[in-house]
Structure formats: structure tokens, C-alpha cells
Amino acid sequence: MHVPNPNNTFYYLGLSVLFSTILGLLFPNIGIVVEPYLLLWLGLLLLFNLINMNLSELYTVFSHPKKLIILTIVKLVLIPVGLYAIMNIFSLTIVPISTNLMLSVFLLSGISTGLGSPFVVNFVGGRLPIVVGLIIATSLSVPFVLPSLIFLFFSSNFTIPIFDMVVLLLVALMLPLIASQLLKKISPKLTDLVNKQSLNLSLVFIFLINLGIFAKYSYFFFSNFLGTVENIFLAFILFGYYGLTGYGISRIMGLSKDDRISTMISMIYINNILIVVFAQQFFGTEIAALAAFFNIPYYLGILLLKKIFNAK
């Protein structure tokens, strides 16, 4: 990604997230207009952030799948099960934790790597192939893994239709990936122009995505303010847990610095919006709220990671 002035991009992203959050919460009628098109905004965001990726590197990730398999297991099994164990110990020894809260955390923690993670890699640093590989691997695995774990630990019938996940991958990931590669072959000049403007265009779609999400949960934010504060506080804790787990496992695996950053991003930047949709459908607003408010550390974390890795 072409970044002409890192300081400007840092503040532009911060302003985009701040204004879209405030606008969505205070004027939800505006945000509701763009909310039905979240998949379109995600697809366009990916188009402008996959344009630099070399398909041969993605092929290497899948042709030597050991790392991908290990990281998929960590993402979909070890992270949620580990948190479940920690919460149970905490509940038995310190303060009781409700089943609903445990379920909210488990759902969010066990979902696949998010479609927005390639933007984070381009903005913060790292390598795209391992992130895109994990998006594909975890998205195709999560309809089987997460419902099984939910039934095992909570005895709840919760399903993620595999057909919906395949459609999601095709529309929001594979089409932008193919389109970006075709554009490079057909028009290198246009590709270069798009590449130079990719960050500015990405900020537009991030604004629209954030606006739509917070507009949908504006009522919950103001009607249950204490619950909102608790969800936001917990979301920041989970953000840190995901990041430390991703970075720790990548160090154990002996990955390069860029791959460690990419692995950490893959664990943190998840499909929380997918959980908002499915949790709302199966368990109600209270369970889905944590996944919705995870968007706050989601974007603030991008700025934090940018500062950390730039400093290093």
C-alpha cells in the first residue's frame, strides 16, 4: 500500500473511526441507510487491500499447510476453550460469571479471522498471504467447529450455515481477490493509481462499516449504559488476550517478525459482525452486544499496533 505520510494516515483513520462512531450512535437513522450494504463495503475494502498480494505466496501457504493448520486450531479451538477454562476458574474462586456472559465471550472468541484483517496488515505491517490463508481456512472450518463447541460446553443448538459462509467468502473475499489480480494484468497504470489511493479509499469504507454497526446498536448503547460500559471493558480485555495468544504462538512456532505480526492480527481481527448477526438470531441482543462493541478496541487497536510496530 502506498502511504505518502504515515502521520497523516494515522490521524485520518482515528478521525474516521471517531466521527463514524459518534454519528452512528447519535443519528442512527443515517447509519441504518448504509448498514444493509456491509458486505459490499467489506468487499470493496478488500479489493483495495489485496491488490499488492502475490497469488504464488498464497499458494505456498496452502501447499505447505502445517502452519495454517496449527494456527487454525489455535484460532478456533484453543483461544475459546482457554478462555472458557479461565472464566470458570475465575467464577469459582473470585466472582461468579453468568452463563450468558460466558456464552458471549465464547461466541466472539471462536469465530473466524475477519475480512477486514488485510487492511490492518497493510496499515500496520506484516504479510498478507498468511492472513488471507487463515480467512479462508477458518471461515470454512468455523461452521463445523464453533457449533460443536457451543453444544459441548453450553448444550445449545447454534448453527452457522456452511452455505452462508461459502457465499460470504465468494462475494466478499474471492471476488475482490480475483478482481485485484485481473486489474494488475489488464491495466498496470490503473493498478498503480488505485494502489496510491488505496488508503484513502479504505478509510471511506471503514467509515461506512463503522457507521452502520453503531447505528444498529445505538438504542442498546443508551438504554443499557452500564451494560455497554461492561461490554466495552471486556472487549478490550479480549483484544489483548487474542493479541498475546497470537504473538505467543507465533514465537513458539519460530515465525519471522512479519509473520508474527500477521499471526497476531489474524487472531485479533475477527468476524465479530458475523457473530452479531448469528448471536442476535439465536440468543438475543444481550448476547450479541459484546460482538458489536468489540468494534471499539478493533479500530483503536489498529492505531495502537501502528504506534508499537512503527516505534520498533
C-alpha positions as CSV (number, residue, x, y, z in Angstrom):
1,M,0.0,0.0,0.0
2,H,1.3,3.5,-0.9
3,V,1.4,5.6,2.3
4,P,2.6,9.1,1.4
5,N,2.6,10.4,5.0
6,P,2.3,7.9,7.9
7,N,1.5,10.6,10.4
8,N,-1.5,11.8,8.3
9,T,-2.8,8.3,7.7
10,F,-2.7,7.6,11.4
11,Y,-4.8,10.6,12.3
12,Y,-7.1,10.2,9.4
13,L,-8.0,6.7,10.5
14,G,-8.6,7.9,14.0
15,L,-10.8,10.7,12.9
16,S,-12.7,8.4,10.6
17,V,-13.4,5.9,13.4
18,L,-14.3,8.7,15.9
19,F,-16.8,10.5,13.7
20,S,-18.4,7.4,12.3
21,T,-18.9,6.1,15.8
22,I,-20.4,9.4,17.1
23,L,-22.6,9.8,14.0
24,G,-23.9,6.2,14.2
25,L,-24.8,6.5,17.9
26,L,-26.3,10.0,17.8
27,F,-28.0,9.8,14.4
28,P,-28.8,6.1,13.8
29,N,-31.3,6.9,11.1
30,I,-28.4,7.9,8.9
31,G,-26.3,4.8,9.7
32,I,-29.2,2.4,9.1
33,V,-29.2,3.5,5.4
34,V,-25.7,2.1,4.8
35,E,-26.0,-0.9,7.3
36,P,-27.6,-3.3,4.8
37,Y,-24.6,-3.0,2.5
38,L,-21.9,-4.0,5.0
39,L,-20.9,-6.9,2.8
40,L,-20.4,-4.6,-0.2
41,W,-18.3,-2.2,1.8
42,L,-16.2,-5.1,3.1
43,G,-15.7,-6.4,-0.4
44,L,-14.5,-3.1,-1.7
45,L,-12.3,-2.6,1.3
46,L,-10.6,-6.0,0.4
47,L,-10.3,-5.1,-3.3
48,F,-8.1,-2.1,-2.5
49,N,-6.1,-4.0,0.1
50,L,-5.4,-7.3,-1.8
51,I,-4.1,-5.6,-4.9
52,N,-0.4,-6.0,-3.8
53,M,-0.7,-9.6,-2.9
54,N,1.2,-12.2,-4.9
55,L,-1.0,-15.3,-5.5
56,S,2.0,-17.6,-5.6
57,E,2.7,-16.7,-2.0
58,L,-0.9,-17.6,-1.1
59,Y,-0.4,-20.9,-3.0
60,T,2.7,-21.6,-0.9
61,V,0.6,-21.2,2.3
62,F,-1.8,-23.9,1.2
63,S,0.8,-26.2,-0.4
64,H,2.7,-26.3,2.8
65,P,-0.2,-26.3,5.2
66,K,1.4,-27.2,8.6
67,K,1.5,-23.6,9.8
68,L,-2.0,-22.9,8.6
69,I,-3.4,-26.0,10.3
70,I,-1.8,-25.2,13.6
71,L,-2.9,-21.5,13.5
72,T,-6.5,-22.5,12.5
73,I,-6.7,-24.9,15.5
74,V,-5.3,-22.1,17.8
75,K,-7.9,-19.6,16.4
76,L,-11.0,-21.8,16.5
77,V,-10.3,-24.2,19.5
78,L,-7.5,-23.1,21.8
79,I,-8.5,-19.5,22.2
80,P,-12.2,-20.0,23.1
81,V,-11.6,-23.2,25.1
82,G,-8.8,-21.5,27.0
83,L,-11.0,-18.5,27.8
84,Y,-13.8,-20.8,28.9
85,A,-11.4,-22.5,31.4
86,I,-10.1,-19.1,32.7
87,M,-13.6,-17.8,33.2
88,N,-14.7,-21.0,35.1
89,I,-11.7,-20.7,37.4
90,F,-12.4,-17.0,37.9
91,S,-16.1,-17.7,38.6
92,L,-15.3,-20.5,41.1
93,T,-12.6,-18.6,43.0
94,I,-13.4,-14.8,42.8
95,V,-16.7,-13.6,41.3
96,P,-19.5,-15.7,39.8
97,I,-19.8,-15.2,36.0
98,S,-23.2,-15.7,34.3
99,T,-23.7,-18.3,31.7
100,N,-24.8,-15.6,29.2
101,L,-21.5,-13.7,29.6
102,M,-19.5,-16.9,29.1
103,L,-21.5,-17.6,26.0
104,S,-21.0,-14.1,24.6
105,V,-17.2,-14.4,25.1
106,F,-17.1,-17.9,23.7
107,L,-19.0,-17.0,20.5
108,L,-16.8,-14.0,19.9
109,S,-13.6,-15.8,20.6
110,G,-14.4,-18.8,18.5
111,I,-15.3,-17.1,15.2
112,S,-13.1,-16.9,12.1
113,T,-10.5,-14.4,11.1
114,G,-12.2,-11.3,9.8
115,L,-12.4,-9.9,6.3
116,G,-11.1,-6.6,7.4
117,S,-7.7,-8.0,8.6
118,P,-5.9,-7.5,5.2
119,F,-6.4,-3.7,5.7
120,V,-4.9,-3.9,9.2
121,V,-1.9,-5.8,7.8
122,N,-1.3,-3.2,5.1
123,F,-1.7,-0.4,7.6
124,V,0.3,-1.8,10.5
125,G,2.8,-4.1,8.7
126,G,3.1,-7.9,8.1
127,R,2.5,-10.3,5.2
128,L,-0.9,-10.7,3.5
129,P,-0.7,-14.4,2.4
130,I,-0.9,-15.9,5.9
131,V,-3.8,-13.7,6.8
132,V,-5.8,-14.4,3.7
133,G,-5.0,-18.1,4.2
134,L,-6.4,-18.0,7.7
135,I,-9.5,-16.1,6.5
136,I,-10.2,-19.0,4.1
137,A,-9.3,-21.9,6.4
138,T,-11.1,-20.6,9.5
139,S,-14.2,-19.4,7.5
140,L,-14.7,-22.9,6.0
141,S,-14.0,-24.6,9.3
142,V,-16.0,-22.5,11.8
143,P,-19.5,-23.7,10.7
144,F,-18.4,-27.2,12.0
145,V,-16.2,-26.3,14.9
146,L,-18.0,-23.5,16.7
147,P,-21.5,-25.0,16.9
148,S,-19.9,-28.3,18.1
149,L,-18.1,-26.5,20.9
150,I,-21.2,-24.5,21.8
151,F,-23.2,-27.7,22.2
152,L,-20.4,-29.4,24.1
153,F,-19.9,-26.5,26.7
154,F,-23.4,-24.9,26.7
155,S,-25.8,-27.6,25.4
156,S,-27.2,-25.0,23.0
157,N,-28.3,-25.6,19.4
158,F,-26.4,-23.0,17.4
159,T,-25.6,-23.3,13.7
160,I,-23.6,-21.4,11.2
161,P,-24.8,-22.5,7.7
162,I,-21.8,-23.6,5.6
163,F,-23.6,-22.3,2.5
164,D,-23.7,-18.8,4.0
165,M,-20.0,-19.0,4.8
166,V,-19.2,-20.1,1.3
167,V,-21.3,-17.3,-0.2
168,L,-19.6,-14.8,2.2
169,L,-16.1,-16.0,1.1
170,L,-17.1,-15.9,-2.6
171,V,-18.7,-12.4,-2.5
172,A,-16.5,-10.6,0.0
173,L,-13.1,-12.3,-0.4
174,M,-12.7,-14.3,-3.6
175,L,-14.3,-11.8,-6.0
176,P,-12.2,-8.9,-4.7
177,L,-9.1,-11.1,-4.8
178,I,-9.7,-12.2,-8.4
179,A,-10.7,-8.7,-9.4
180,S,-7.5,-7.2,-8.0
181,Q,-5.3,-9.8,-9.8
182,L,-7.1,-9.2,-13.1
183,L,-6.7,-5.5,-12.7
184,K,-2.9,-5.9,-12.3
185,K,-2.8,-7.9,-15.6
186,I,-5.1,-5.7,-17.6
187,S,-4.0,-2.2,-16.6
188,P,-0.8,-1.8,-14.6
189,K,-1.2,2.0,-14.8
190,L,-4.7,1.9,-13.3
191,T,-3.4,-0.6,-10.7
192,D,-0.7,1.9,-9.7
193,L,-3.3,4.7,-9.4
194,V,-5.6,2.5,-7.3
195,N,-2.6,1.5,-5.1
196,K,-1.7,5.1,-4.5
197,Q,-5.2,5.9,-3.4
198,S,-6.0,2.6,-1.6
199,L,-5.6,4.0,1.9
200,N,-7.9,7.0,1.3
201,L,-10.5,4.7,-0.3
202,S,-10.1,2.2,2.6
203,L,-10.9,5.0,5.1
204,V,-14.2,5.7,3.3
205,F,-15.3,2.1,3.6
206,I,-14.2,1.8,7.2
207,F,-16.3,4.9,7.9
208,L,-19.4,3.3,6.3
209,I,-18.9,0.0,8.0
210,N,-18.4,1.6,11.5
211,L,-21.3,3.9,10.9
212,G,-23.7,1.1,10.0
213,I,-22.7,-1.1,13.0
214,F,-23.1,1.6,15.7
215,A,-26.3,2.8,14.2
216,K,-27.8,-0.6,14.7
217,Y,-26.8,-0.7,18.4
218,S,-27.5,3.0,19.2
219,Y,-30.6,2.1,21.2
220,F,-28.7,-0.5,23.3
221,F,-25.9,1.9,24.0
222,F,-28.1,4.5,25.6
223,S,-30.8,2.3,27.1
224,N,-28.4,0.0,28.9
225,F,-25.4,2.2,29.6
226,L,-23.9,0.1,32.4
227,G,-24.1,-3.0,30.2
228,T,-22.4,-1.1,27.4
229,V,-19.5,0.0,29.6
230,E,-19.1,-3.6,30.8
231,N,-19.1,-4.9,27.3
232,I,-16.6,-2.3,26.1
233,F,-14.3,-3.0,29.1
234,L,-14.5,-6.8,28.4
235,A,-13.9,-6.2,24.7
236,F,-10.6,-4.5,25.4
237,I,-9.5,-7.4,27.7
238,L,-10.4,-9.9,24.9
239,F,-8.5,-7.8,22.4
240,G,-5.4,-8.1,24.5
241,Y,-5.9,-11.8,25.1
242,Y,-6.2,-12.6,21.4
243,G,-3.2,-10.5,20.5
244,L,-0.9,-12.0,23.2
245,T,-2.0,-15.5,22.2
246,G,-1.3,-14.9,18.5
247,Y,2.0,-13.4,19.2
248,G,3.0,-16.0,21.7
249,I,2.1,-19.0,19.5
250,S,4.0,-17.4,16.6
251,R,7.1,-17.0,18.7
252,I,6.8,-20.7,19.8
253,M,6.5,-21.7,16.1
254,G,9.6,-19.7,15.3
255,L,7.9,-17.5,12.6
256,S,9.6,-14.4,11.2
257,K,8.8,-10.9,12.5
258,D,6.4,-10.1,9.7
259,D,4.6,-13.5,10.1
260,R,4.4,-12.9,13.9
261,I,2.7,-9.6,13.2
262,S,0.4,-11.2,10.6
263,T,-0.5,-14.0,13.0
264,M,-1.3,-11.6,15.8
265,I,-3.6,-9.6,13.5
266,S,-5.3,-12.8,12.3
267,M,-6.2,-13.7,15.9
268,I,-7.4,-10.2,16.9
269,Y,-9.2,-9.0,13.8
270,I,-12.1,-11.4,13.7
271,N,-15.5,-11.7,12.0
272,N,-17.3,-10.1,15.0
273,I,-20.0,-8.7,12.8
274,L,-20.9,-12.3,11.7
275,I,-21.3,-13.1,15.4
276,V,-23.6,-10.1,15.8
277,V,-25.9,-11.5,13.2
278,F,-25.9,-15.1,14.4
279,A,-26.0,-14.3,18.1
280,Q,-28.9,-11.9,17.6
281,Q,-30.7,-14.6,15.7
282,F,-30.2,-17.4,18.2
283,F,-29.6,-15.8,21.6
284,G,-30.8,-12.2,21.5
285,T,-29.4,-8.6,21.8
286,E,-27.7,-9.1,25.1
287,I,-25.5,-11.9,23.9
288,A,-24.8,-10.1,20.6
289,A,-23.8,-6.8,22.2
290,L,-20.3,-7.8,23.1
291,A,-19.5,-8.7,19.5
292,A,-20.9,-5.3,18.3
293,F,-18.9,-3.2,20.8
294,F,-15.8,-5.2,20.0
295,N,-15.6,-2.7,17.1
296,I,-14.2,-0.1,19.6
297,P,-11.0,-1.9,20.5
298,Y,-11.0,-3.3,17.0
299,Y,-10.2,0.2,15.5
300,L,-8.4,1.8,18.4
301,G,-6.2,-1.3,18.4
302,I,-5.1,-0.6,14.8
303,L,-3.8,2.8,15.9
304,L,-2.1,1.2,18.9
305,L,-0.4,-1.5,16.8
306,K,0.7,1.1,14.3
307,K,2.4,3.1,17.1
308,I,4.0,-0.1,18.6
309,F,5.5,-1.5,15.4
310,N,6.5,1.8,14.0
311,A,8.4,2.5,17.2
312,K,10.2,-0.8,16.9
